[in-house]
């Protein structure tokens, strides 16, 4: 069974509304990624303010997921909210720097940056980040279109950002 179809039934499909529903889908997706061994994740948001990245359960899922051969890419306008609100994630990111790529697009309009959790098997997209309204599912068309959008941002509209360590005197 290939990765694009093997894991889809374990996660919800369809519309969601509200911060709690969004956050629970993020938690569930990362737990599924760890359990099922997804090879790649892309997390994209203007600032990750509403994401539950600092929660102990989320870090445990990421820790269970992380191993050689895995890859996670983050895209944000700014990482200030992650540093301020999610210190557990910042520590995890430092430990797993070799599988984490962080990109930033500081000059972008925050509403233009996609708010997405993308995996080869399933995607979560906030269509209205302000109200936490969006859709999730495993439909191949949605996964391909979102990946193309993310690749455009990652390859053409962003630069490296959020270093694992800060070098200085």
N, C-alpha and C positions, 0 to 999 in steps of 0.2 A: 504494500500500500504506500503510495507516495505521500509526502508531507502535506501537500495541498489539500488532500481529502481526509487524511487519517484523523485529524484532530477537530475538525469543524463541529461535529455534533456536541462536543463537550462544552461549548461556549454559546451564549445567547446570540440570536440573530434578530434583527429588526430595530425599530426605533427605541430610543430611550430619552428620558427627560429628567433633569435635575442632577445636582452635584453628587448626591449619594449613589444614584444609579450609575452615573459615569464612573465614580471612584470604585464601586464594586466590580464593574466590568474590567477596569484596569487590574485590580487585585486578582480577579478570576483568570484573566489572560496570562498574567505573569506566573501564577500558580500552575496553569496548564502548560506554559512554556517549560517550566522546570520539570514537571511530571512527564511530559511527552518528548522532551529533548529538542525543542525547536532550535535550529541552527542560527537563525538571524532574527533580530528585532530592530525596529526603527521606532523611536519615540520622538515626536515632533510637537512643539507647542511654543507659543511666544515666550512664556516664562515658567511654565509648569506649576503655576500658583495653586491650581485646584487638584493637581495629581497627588496621590497618596504615597509618593516616593520615599518619604521618611519613615513610614510605618514599619514596625518590626516585622510584620508578616510579609510585607513587600520585599524587604531586604532578605528575609529568609528564602523567599521564592527566587530572587535574583541570585543568591548564593547557591541554591540548589541547581539553578540553570547554568551558571558560569562554569566553563571548563574549556580546555584547549579545543580549538576548532569552532567555537561559538563567536558570534560577533553582535555587538549592539552599537547602534548609531543614534546619537541625540542631535536634534536640531532645535535651536532656540534663537530668539532675538537677543535675549540676555539670560545669563545663568545666576543673576543676583538672587532671585527667589529660591532657587535650589540651595544656594549657600546659606541663605537666611532661614529657610523653613525645613530643609531636609538634611540635617547634618549626618544622619546615618547613611544616606545615599552618597554624600560627598566622601565619606570614609570608604564605602564600598567601591566607589568609582576609582579612588586612589589605589586600592588593592588590586583591582582588575583592569588597570589602565591598558594592559596589552590586548584586551578584547573590546575596549570602549573607544569609540571615535566620537568626538564632540565637535559640532559645527555651529557657527553663529552667523546671524545676518542682522547686525546691529542697526543698519539703516532701514530695514524693512518696516512697513506698517505692521503693528502687532496683529491686526485682523487678517492680514494676508498670509501669514505663516500658517500652514495646515496644523490642526490639532488632531493628531493621529497616533495610534499605536498600530503599527503594521507588522505583520508576520506573514510568511509564505502561506500559512493555512487560514488566517483569519485577520480581519481588520476592525478597528474601532475608530470612528471619525466623528468629531464634534463639528457639526455644521454651524452651530451658534455657540461659541465658547462662553460668551457672556451668560447665557441661560443654561449652559450644559445640556444642549439638545443635540442629538445626533443619531447615528445609526451604526450597527455593527453586523458582521456576518462573514460568511466564507465564500460569497459569490466571486467567481473568477474575474468577472469584468471589473468589479469594484476593486479587487486586490491589484489588478494590473494597472488600472487608471491611477489609483493612489500611489503606486510605486513609481509610475512615470512622473507624477507631480512631485513626489519627494526627491527623485533623482534630479529633477530640474533645480530644485532648491539646493540640494547637497552639492551638485557639481558646478552650478553656474551662479547661484545667488548667495553663497555662503563662503566662509573661510574658517580655518581652525579656531576653536575657542574652548574655554573651560579646561585649562591644563590641570593635570592630576596633582602637580606640585607647583609651588610658586618659588622660583629661583630669585635670589636676592643676596644682598650683602649681609 
